[in-house]
Structure formats: C-alpha cells, structure tokens
Amino acid sequence: MSNSTAPSQQPPARDPKKRGLAIGAGVVAAALLFGWFSYSATKPESASGPSGSDAVADVSTPESAPEQNDTYTQLAKLARRDAKDPLAQGRADAPVVMIEYADFKCGFCGKFARDTEPDLVKKYVDAGKLRIEWRNFPIFGEESEAAARGAWAAGQQGRFWEFHAAAYAEGAKEKGFAADRLKALAEQAGVKDVDRFVRDVASDEARKAVTRDQQEAYGLGAASTPSFLVNGRPIAGAQPAETFTQAIDEALAAADRDPK
C-alpha cells in the first residue's frame, strides 16, 4: 500500500496550556480541521494514498463559506513572518506563507524536499510571492530529535537550508543522525564553526526551539509528516506538485482580492 505521509504517531503527554497557540478564538476549530486532513491522509482504508479531496482543504470564497475561511484565517496567524528567522526563506511580507511541519527521518518529507520544493522556490519564493517557514516536527524518536536540533544549530550560522538539503539528500536518512553524522552534515552544509555547532546542538536553546515547533504541530492535531499550511489552508502529505501550485495560486488570488 502506498501512502504519501509518515505513519501517524501518538503525541507525548503535554499540558494544553503550554502549546503556545495564541491564534484567537478559532483555535479549537482550526485544530480539528488540521487534524482531520492529517488523519485523512493516513486513514487505513485509503488504499492508494491520499487524494486531493482527502488530504487538501478546499478553498472557498468568504461569501460561500465564512466559517471555513475564518478557520483558515486563524491558522494563517501561525506564520511568524520574522525577517531574521534562519529557518525560513522568502520575503517576510510575501502575500503567501507556506508553513511546513516535517521530520528529517521522514522519507516523504525528503521526497517533497527533493522533488517539489525546489520548483516552488524558483517559481514563487524567488519572485517574492511565497515565503516558506520550516517547523521542526520530530516524531520518529531520538535521532529525529537530534536531526531537528542539528538543523536549528546550522541555522544559527545561516546554513539551515544547506543542512536541510544535505539531510534530505538521497540515502542520507539511512545513514542515521548520530552525533558524528550531524557533524559531517554540518561540514557538508558549509557550517563554518563546527565546534560551535556541536555545542548548539546540545544546548537548551535548541531543545526549546524544537519543542516550540513540535508543540505547535501537536496543538493543531497534526498526525503525520509532512503537514503544511498555505495561508492557513491545510495540506497533508507529500502531495503532487500541482496540489501546492494550485493552493498557492488560489492564495495569491485571494490576497489580490483582499489587499492588506
């Protein structure tokens, strides 16, 4: 059976008050919506993997679906739009923000990173239309957590996306993400101060940053990787490129109709 997401994982016990999801009164509905599309992509009866209707939220006009669009608006507020965020690329004021929740040990995350994301960067990010914000969402155990901290540490020296490319290269995840591998990936990514990188990987700051992203995803009900928000519209799984271009184009059109 094929599938385009990682298997659902049971989130660790956590205090809902610490999720950090200050996105307004619609958070509960938003979490249910995101969780539904994430679940739809991994439900057992989906023998051929998620279809567009299963794993992608429909885009409707505010006039036809005000409650749904209000939920998307709430989810869209999760975009941080921090111009200094080293785990993001694209203009902070881009009309569309795509948030990605992903794990470096997830094969389908790697497929998206290699096969789909570069074209989105070329077509939309480089044109100033799209911003991509990464969220570390490690769900496969200790090495996932270590890789997430390594990515964050590389970002502290401005090499997150280079580390991202190295960690998602064909065959990279099969070599694991033990300490020596993280150091090798940092060197491959061009991290200048590898000793600092090693210290940063083990730091409380790295753990807190990863936990922040992880709790955000769990708080939304994300059950698989990769999971995405395109201006608040949920997309679950490494969907075909056309799914992302359609979502981005529709978000751009909506932004043109409702300029901020």
C-alpha positions in Angstrom: 0.0 0.0 0.0 1.4 3.4 -0.9 1.0 6.5 1.1 2.4 10.0 0.9 2.8 10.7 4.6 4.6 9.2 7.5 2.6 7.0 9.8 0.5 8.7 12.5 2.3 9.0 15.8 1.0 9.2 19.3 2.0 12.6 20.7 3.6 12.7 24.1 1.6 13.8 27.1 1.6 17.6 27.3 -0.1 20.5 29.1 -2.5 22.1 26.6 -1.9 25.5 28.3 1.7 25.3 27.1 1.0 24.9 23.4 1.7 28.5 22.6 -1.1 28.7 20.1 -2.3 32.3 20.7 -4.2 32.5 17.4 -7.6 33.6 18.6 -11.0 32.1 19.4 -11.0 29.8 16.4 -8.1 27.7 17.6 -10.2 24.7 18.5 -12.0 24.6 15.2 -8.6 25.2 13.5 -7.0 22.3 15.4 -9.9 20.0 14.5 -9.7 21.0 10.8 -5.9 20.4 10.6 -6.2 17.2 12.5 -8.9 15.9 10.1 -6.9 16.5 7.0 -3.8 15.0 8.6 -5.8 11.9 9.6 -7.4 11.7 6.2 -4.0 11.3 4.6 -3.2 8.2 6.8 -6.5 6.5 7.4 -6.2 2.7 6.9 -9.0 2.5 4.3 -7.1 4.9 1.9 -5.5 2.1 -0.1 -3.9 4.3 -2.7 -2.7 7.1 -0.5 -4.3 10.5 -0.1 -6.2 12.0 -2.9 -6.7 15.7 -3.4 -10.1 15.6 -1.8 -8.9 13.5 1.2 -5.8 15.5 2.2 -6.3 19.0 0.9 -8.7 21.6 2.3 -10.9 23.1 -0.3 -10.6 26.8 -0.9 -13.9 28.7 -0.9 -14.8 32.3 -1.1 -15.6 34.1 2.2 -19.2 34.6 0.9 -19.7 30.9 0.3 -18.0 29.5 3.4 -17.4 32.2 6.1 -16.8 29.8 9.0 -14.3 27.7 7.0 -12.4 30.8 5.8 -12.4 32.2 9.4 -10.7 29.0 10.4 -8.1 29.4 7.7 -7.5 32.9 8.9 -6.9 31.7 12.4 -4.4 29.1 11.1 -2.7 31.7 8.9 -1.8 33.6 12.0 0.7 31.0 12.9 3.0 32.5 10.3 5.8 34.2 12.2 7.0 36.5 9.4 10.3 37.2 11.2 12.7 38.6 8.7 15.6 37.2 10.8 14.2 33.7 11.1 17.0 31.4 9.8 14.6 28.5 9.3 12.6 30.5 6.7 13.1 31.7 3.1 11.4 34.4 1.1 10.2 37.9 1.9 8.7 38.4 5.3 5.9 40.4 3.7 5.2 37.9 0.9 1.5 37.6 0.2 1.5 33.8 0.8 3.2 31.8 3.6 3.6 28.1 3.5 4.4 26.5 6.9 5.9 23.0 6.7 5.9 20.7 9.7 8.5 17.9 8.9 10.9 15.3 10.2 14.3 14.6 8.8 13.8 10.9 9.1 10.6 11.0 7.1 11.0 9.6 3.6 8.1 11.5 2.2 9.4 14.8 3.7 12.6 14.1 1.8 10.7 13.4 -1.4 9.0 16.8 -1.1 12.3 18.5 -0.4 14.0 17.0 -3.4 11.2 16.8 -6.0 8.7 19.6 -5.3 10.2 22.3 -3.1 13.0 23.5 -5.5 10.4 24.3 -8.2 8.2 26.2 -5.7 11.2 28.2 -4.6 12.1 29.1 -8.2 8.6 29.9 -9.2 7.2 31.7 -6.2 9.8 32.4 -3.5 12.3 34.0 -5.9 9.5 36.1 -7.3 8.6 37.4 -3.9 5.2 35.8 -3.9 5.8 33.0 -1.3 7.6 32.6 2.0 8.4 29.1 3.3 8.6 28.7 7.1 10.0 25.5 8.4 8.8 23.9 11.7 10.8 21.0 13.2 8.3 18.2 13.9 10.4 15.2 15.0 8.1 12.2 15.6 10.5 9.2 15.0 12.4 9.2 18.2 15.8 10.3 19.4 17.5 10.6 16.0 14.7 12.7 14.7 15.1 15.0 17.7 18.8 15.1 17.2 18.5 16.0 13.5 16.0 18.7 14.4 18.4 20.3 16.8 21.2 19.9 14.2 19.1 21.8 11.7 18.4 24.6 14.2 22.1 24.7 15.1 23.1 25.1 11.5 20.5 27.9 11.2 22.3 29.8 13.9 25.2 30.1 11.5 23.0 30.9 8.5 23.3 27.4 7.0 19.9 25.9 7.7 18.8 25.4 4.1 22.1 23.9 3.2 21.8 21.5 6.1 18.2 20.7 5.1 19.5 19.8 1.6 22.2 17.6 2.9 20.0 15.8 5.4 17.3 15.2 2.7 19.7 14.0 0.0 19.1 10.5 -1.4 20.3 7.9 1.1 21.1 10.5 3.9 18.5 9.3 6.4 19.6 5.7 6.0 22.9 6.7 7.5 21.2 8.0 10.6 21.6 11.1 12.6 24.0 10.2 15.3 26.4 12.9 16.6 29.2 12.1 14.1 26.7 12.2 11.2 25.3 15.5 12.3 28.8 16.9 12.4 29.5 15.6 8.9 26.3 17.1 7.6 27.2 20.4 9.2 30.5 20.3 7.4 28.8 19.3 4.1 26.4 22.3 4.6 29.3 24.7 5.0 28.9 25.5 8.7 32.0 27.5 9.5 32.3 26.9 13.2 31.7 23.2 13.7 32.7 23.3 17.4 30.0 25.9 18.0 27.6 23.8 16.0 28.2 20.8 18.3 27.7 23.0 21.4 24.5 24.5 19.9 23.1 21.0 19.1 23.4 20.1 22.8 22.1 23.4 24.1 18.9 24.1 26.0 18.1 26.8 23.4 18.0 24.1 20.6 15.7 21.9 22.7 13.4 24.7 23.5 13.2 25.8 19.8 12.4 22.3 18.6 9.8 21.8 21.4 8.1 25.0 20.5 7.7 23.9 16.9 6.7 20.4 17.9 4.0 21.6 20.4 2.6 23.9 17.7 2.1 20.9 15.4 0.7 18.7 18.1 -1.6 21.5 19.2 -3.0 21.7 15.7 -3.8 18.0 15.7 -1.1 17.2 13.1 -0.8 13.4 13.0 1.8 12.9 10.2 4.7 14.4 8.3 4.9 16.3 6.2 2.0 18.6 7.0 1.5 22.1 5.5 -0.4 25.3 5.9 -0.7 27.5 2.8 -2.1 30.8 4.2 -3.9 28.7 6.7 -5.2 26.1 4.3 -4.1 22.6 5.4 -2.4 20.1 3.1 -1.4 16.7 4.5 1.3 14.7 2.9 3.8 15.0 0.0 1.1 15.7 -2.5 1.8 16.1 -6.2 3.4 19.4 -7.2 0.1 20.5 -8.8 -1.6 20.4 -5.4 0.8 23.0 -4.0 0.8 25.3 -7.1 -3.0 25.3 -7.0 -3.1 26.2 -3.3 -0.5 28.9 -3.7 -2.2 30.3 -6.9 -5.5 30.5 -5.1 -4.0 32.1 -2.1 -2.3 34.7 -4.3 -5.6 35.4 -6.0 -7.4 35.7 -2.6 -4.6 38.1 -1.5 -5.2 40.2 -4.6 -8.9 40.4 -3.9 -8.3 41.4 -0.2 -5.1 43.5 -0.1 -3.8 44.3 3.4 
